[in-house]
Amino acid sequence: MEKYLKTKGRIFNIQKFSIHDGPGIRTIVFFKGCKLRCKWCCNPESQNFEIQQMKEGNKIKTVGKDVTVEEIVNDVLKDMPYYRRSGGGITLSGGEFLCQIDFAEALLRVCKEYGITTAVETTALASYEELERVIPFIDTFLTDIKHMDPVKHKQYTGVDNTLILENIAKIARDAKELIVRVPTVPGVNANEKDIEDIAKYAAKIGAKELHLLPYHRLGQDKYEGLGREYTLKDVIPPSDTEMEKLVAVAQRHINCQIGG
Ligand code: SF4
């Protein structure tokens, strides 16, 4: 246990009282580093593993800090009464927690020792050997499928989806619970065919639910703060009516909702 408590990793935020990333009231730990470069990413400061400077209004903010598992767990434990009452717990998000597998495994092991319920938001892009190290300590997997077409997946995220889809099927087989989520982006996948293809796949592998997350522009200012261009500035978020139509299409195959 001592070895795991002292394990260090790099995060860029801890967000308390979230009700969106897993069941109940949760503390979200945002890991630094991700292998994808989704064009709609609302946390561009998460992508690079290096500690960065980001402009926020007139201020310069340092993004990223190194912490021990013990420091995080001490913070997370403060909200234990809320987790117990709501069925919540900790969610590892990012960035991508699988990019820091030793830190992630240690954190998840210690959370389980303390009886904290665990969830992860993940791209599932890692070797399956790495995933097998953490699956026993995860109660809920929230895993994105951004596109079923490997060419389009690469065009919009920078990586092919072959390994991702293979891993998601194995997670559905081996993990306690898998919910598939789709960032639903006009011009990328917010159409009936692409959503139906994803819904069919999620149903086939045995995912519990499908959650469609409507595209939004909340991260746009951060791109400017990092000196980067936001390439989706002409994309308009989908309307409620458009989202409801897509949910109805997905519902033919799997239990589906907007958000989650
Ligand atoms: S997988 Fe998530 S964190 Fe990584 S680039 Fe895509 S949206 Fe951002």
Residues whose N, C-alpha, C, O or C-beta is under 5 A from the ligand:
A	BS01	SF4	C34 L36 R37 C38 C41 N43 S46 G94 G95 T123
